[in-house]
Amino acid sequence: MIKSMTGFGRATKQYHHSTLHIEMKSVNHRFSDQIIRMPKQFLYLEEQIKKIISNYIHRGRVEVFVSLEDEEKKGHEMIVDWPLLDQYYLLLHQLKDKYSIEEPISLRDLLNQEECFQIVERELDMEELSEVLLTTVEEAVVQLNNMRTIEGLELSKDLENNLKQTETWVEQLQSLAPEVITQYREKLKARLESYLPEPIEEARLITEVAIFADKADINEELVRLHSHIRQFYQIMEEESPIGRKLDFLLQEMNREINTIGSKANSSAIGAIVVEVKSCLEKMKEQIQNIE
């Protein structure tokens, strides 16, 4: 199964008064590479984050961005010393009764007792927040992986189309290969007859044609090309990362078609070789983005 190495994933979670944002993007890379950018208080989670990503992404460069929004703005809370405030309240009533004060006790009177109120920085529950962060990371990487899978399906269709076209060209090469020897025999015979006054010895002609046929024989290359094409189809169905395998196989196919181009002394075969190389070049570009 083909997966692309490019994709994007995003997940968001509310944590009390803060919002946790996770964004991931991936691009093609020869190996598995993960770069994580996040606030310092989360650095101890880096290896756990990488492990989660590795469960889904096996090849490619993945960049992860972690942010905790509004933590500083809403990171404080009010602490009320209720027992002390109760004492103030009772004391105000006692003062009112003792001195016959008619004015009622107001909320302002209580709020003016500053020692009863304290603003402190709210401490984050890092254990709880860590669990939320790791869960959010997994949601983001699942989304990223889904996008890579969808794009991989498109790559698979395009690859298969080019592979089928390549297979068609190879079959045409197979049918043209015997004609090359026949054409060479006829051309050689006509050329010799134009230069020599006497009839050509058939044995000599057969020898010359046999030497040419041995040099121009492309049957082995065609057999290997057919084998590579079959392997290509099989590898495309594998579940594990297949990008490197396909890249290696494509190199082998290029090697075979180049050999055919150098061996076959035929304009028709030469034209098909150009078409095959064009298909293989398109496939090479696609394979560079396959996991």
C-alpha positions in Angstrom: 0.0 0.0 0.0 1.5 3.3 -1.1 1.6 6.3 1.3 2.8 9.8 0.4 5.5 11.4 2.6 3.8 14.8 2.5 0.8 15.7 4.7 -0.6 17.9 7.4 -2.3 17.2 10.7 -3.8 19.4 13.4 -5.5 18.8 16.8 -6.7 21.1 19.6 -7.7 20.5 23.2 -9.0 22.7 26.0 -7.2 22.4 29.3 -8.9 24.5 32.0 -8.3 28.1 30.9 -5.8 27.2 28.2 -5.9 25.8 24.7 -3.4 23.2 23.6 -2.5 23.3 19.8 -0.6 20.6 18.0 0.3 21.0 14.3 2.3 18.6 12.2 3.6 18.7 8.6 5.7 16.1 6.8 7.8 16.2 3.6 9.8 13.7 1.8 13.2 12.6 3.3 15.5 9.6 2.8 15.1 8.5 6.4 12.8 9.1 9.4 13.4 12.5 10.8 11.4 14.3 13.5 11.8 17.9 14.6 9.7 19.0 17.6 9.2 22.7 18.6 7.4 23.2 21.9 7.5 25.2 25.2 10.4 24.3 27.6 8.1 22.8 30.2 7.2 20.0 27.8 10.8 19.1 26.7 10.8 16.0 28.9 8.0 14.6 26.7 10.0 14.7 23.5 10.9 11.0 23.3 7.4 10.0 24.1 6.1 12.3 21.3 8.6 10.8 18.8 7.5 7.3 19.8 3.9 8.1 19.1 4.7 9.5 15.7 6.9 6.5 14.8 3.9 4.2 15.3 2.3 5.9 12.3 5.1 7.5 10.2 8.1 5.4 9.2 9.8 7.6 6.6 9.9 11.3 5.9 10.7 14.5 7.8 8.0 15.4 10.3 7.9 18.9 12.0 5.7 19.2 15.1 4.6 22.5 16.6 3.2 22.5 20.2 1.7 25.7 21.8 -0.3 26.4 24.9 -2.4 29.5 24.4 -3.4 32.0 27.1 -1.5 30.2 29.8 0.2 33.4 31.1 -3.0 35.6 30.8 -5.2 33.1 32.7 -2.5 31.5 34.8 -3.5 33.2 38.1 -6.2 32.6 40.6 -7.6 34.4 43.7 -7.2 32.8 47.2 -9.6 34.0 49.8 -8.9 33.6 53.5 -12.4 32.9 54.5 -11.9 32.4 58.3 -10.2 35.8 58.5 -12.8 37.4 56.4 -15.5 36.0 58.7 -13.8 37.5 61.6 -13.7 40.9 59.9 -17.4 40.6 59.1 -18.3 39.8 62.7 -16.0 42.6 63.9 -17.8 45.1 61.7 -21.2 44.0 63.1 -19.9 44.3 66.6 -18.5 47.8 65.9 -21.8 48.8 64.3 -23.8 47.6 67.4 -21.4 49.0 69.9 -21.3 52.5 68.4 -24.9 52.5 67.1 -23.8 53.0 63.5 -26.8 53.0 61.2 -24.9 52.7 58.0 -25.2 49.1 56.7 -22.1 46.9 56.1 -21.3 46.8 52.4 -19.4 44.5 50.1 -16.9 47.3 49.7 -16.1 47.1 53.4 -15.2 43.5 53.1 -13.2 43.9 49.9 -11.1 46.6 51.5 -9.6 44.0 53.8 -6.8 43.3 51.4 -5.0 40.8 53.7 -8.0 38.5 53.2 -7.3 38.2 49.5 -4.3 36.9 47.7 -3.6 36.5 43.9 -1.3 33.6 43.2 0.0 32.0 40.0 -2.0 28.9 39.3 0.2 25.8 39.1 -0.4 23.5 36.2 -1.0 19.8 36.9 1.8 18.7 34.6 1.0 15.0 34.9 -2.6 15.7 33.8 -1.5 18.1 31.1 1.1 15.6 29.8 -1.6 13.1 29.2 -3.7 15.6 27.4 -0.7 16.7 25.2 0.2 13.1 24.2 -3.4 12.3 23.4 -3.6 15.4 21.2 -0.3 14.5 19.5 -1.8 11.1 18.6 -4.9 12.8 17.2 -2.8 15.1 15.0 -0.5 12.3 13.7 -3.6 10.2 12.8 -4.9 13.1 10.8 -1.5 13.5 9.2 -1.3 9.8 8.4 -4.8 9.8 6.8 -3.8 12.6 4.5 -0.6 10.8 3.5 -2.7 7.7 2.8 -5.2 9.6 0.6 -2.4 11.3 -1.4 -0.7 7.8 -1.6 -3.8 6.5 -3.4 -3.4 9.2 -6.1 0.3 8.4 -6.5 -0.6 4.7 -6.8 -3.0 5.4 -9.6 -0.5 7.5 -11.5 2.3 5.0 -11.0 0.1 2.1 -12.1 -0.8 4.0 -15.3 2.8 4.7 -16.2 3.8 1.1 -15.3 1.1 -0.3 -17.6 2.3 2.0 -20.4 5.8 0.8 -19.8 4.6 -2.8 -19.9 3.0 -2.1 -23.3 6.2 -0.6 -24.7 8.2 -3.6 -23.5 5.8 -6.0 -25.2 6.3 -4.0 -28.4 10.1 -4.3 -28.0 9.6 -8.1 -27.6 7.8 -8.3 -30.9 10.3 -6.0 -32.7 13.5 -7.8 -31.4 13.4 -10.7 -34.0 12.8 -8.2 -36.8 16.0 -6.4 -36.1 18.0 -9.5 -37.0 16.0 -10.1 -40.2 16.4 -6.5 -41.3 20.1 -6.6 -40.6 20.4 -9.8 -42.7 18.6 -8.2 -45.6 20.6 -4.9 -45.5 23.9 -6.8 -45.1 23.1 -9.0 -48.1 22.1 -6.1 -50.3 25.2 -4.2 -49.4 27.5 -7.1 -50.0 25.8 -7.8 -53.4 26.3 -4.2 -54.4 30.0 -4.4 -53.7 30.9 -8.0 -54.7 30.7 -9.1 -58.4 30.2 -12.7 -57.4 27.3 -14.2 -55.4 27.7 -14.2 -51.6 28.4 -17.3 -49.8 25.5 -18.2 -47.6 27.8 -19.5 -44.9 29.6 -16.2 -44.7 26.4 -14.3 -44.5 25.1 -16.5 -41.8 28.3 -16.0 -39.8 28.1 -12.2 -40.0 24.4 -12.2 -39.1 25.1 -14.5 -36.1 27.8 -12.2 -34.8 25.5 -9.2 -35.1 22.6 -11.2 -33.5 24.8 -12.0 -30.5 25.7 -8.4 -30.0 22.2 -7.0 -30.6 20.4 -9.7 -28.6 18.1 -7.9 -26.1 16.2 -11.0 -24.9 17.9 -11.1 -21.5 17.1 -7.5 -20.9 13.5 -7.9 -21.9 13.1 -10.9 -19.6 14.5 -8.9 -16.7 12.3 -6.0 -17.5 9.2 -8.2 -17.4 10.4 -9.6 -14.1 11.0 -6.1 -12.7 7.5 -5.0 -13.7 5.9 -8.0 -12.0 7.9 -7.2 -8.8 6.8 -3.6 -9.1 3.1 -4.5 -9.0 3.7 -6.9 -6.1 5.6 -4.3 -4.0 2.9 -1.8 -4.5 0.5 -4.1 -2.6 2.8 -4.4 0.4 1.8 -2.8 3.7 5.3 -1.9 4.9 7.1 1.3 3.6 8.0 0.6 0.0 9.6 3.8 -1.3 13.2 2.6 -1.2 12.3 -0.8 -2.8 10.5 0.9 -5.7 13.4 3.3 -6.1 15.9 0.5 -6.3 13.7 -1.4 -8.8 13.3 1.6 -11.0 17.1 2.0 -11.1 17.4 -1.6 -12.4 14.7 -1.0 -15.0 16.5 2.1 -16.2 19.7 0.1 -16.5 18.0 -2.6 -18.6 16.4 -0.1 -21.0 19.6 1.8 -21.4 21.3 -1.5 -22.4 18.6 -2.2 -24.9 19.0 1.3 -26.4 22.8 0.7 -26.8 22.4 -2.8 -28.2 19.6 -2.6 -30.7 20.6 -1.2 -34.0 17.0 -0.1 -34.9 15.3 3.3 -35.2 12.0 1.7 -34.2 13.4 0.2 -31.0 15.3 3.4 -30.3 12.0 5.4 -30.5 10.3 3.0 -28.0 13.4 3.2 -25.7 12.8 6.9 -25.5 9.2 6.4 -24.6 10.0 3.9 -21.9 12.7 6.2 -20.4 10.1 9.0 -20.3 7.7 6.8 -18.4 10.4 5.7 -16.0 11.4 9.3 -15.4 7.8 10.2 -14.4 7.7 7.3 -12.1 11.0 8.3 -10.5 9.6 11.7 -9.7 6.6 10.1 -8.0 8.6 7.6 -6.1 10.6 10.4 -4.4 7.5 11.2 -2.4 6.6 7.7 -1.4 7.1 6.4 2.2 
